[in-house]
Amino acid sequence: MKEMAESGELKNLLQEKLPKEDLNTKLSKLVNSAPVILFMKGNPAQPQCGFSAKIVDVLKKNNVEFSTFNILADEEVRQGLKNYSNWPTYPQLYSKGKLIGGLDIVKELSENGELVDALK
């Protein structure tokens, strides 16, 4: 047992036996956890990629209130959300549980004056 605990094998065995929330259920809860939520690398105060920093700036310039989820903190969410949304890159912006898009789409909506309406 001690050897299994030290190697991490015991932890893996125990985790396999615990009921695990279905990934799609978890992702559905996450995308619906706030009226507007941004899945990004880092957080608004410290974005960890240029695309995340740019989309935060666009949202702030449009006075959009939004929550965030740092996809670097949860590998399961990071990989699973790509399939869930059928969108391969980050950041991803959701409004009321529906994918709005990534940086290019959000920038385009902002430039056309349509972003705030798209988030309603």
Secondary structure, DSSP 4 states (H G I P E B T S, - for coil): -HHHHHHTHHHHHHHHHS----HHHHHHHHHTSSSEEEEESEETTEESSHHHHHHHHHHHHTT---EEEEGGG-HHHHHHHHHHHT--SS-EEEETTEEEE-HHHHHHHHHTT-HHHHT-
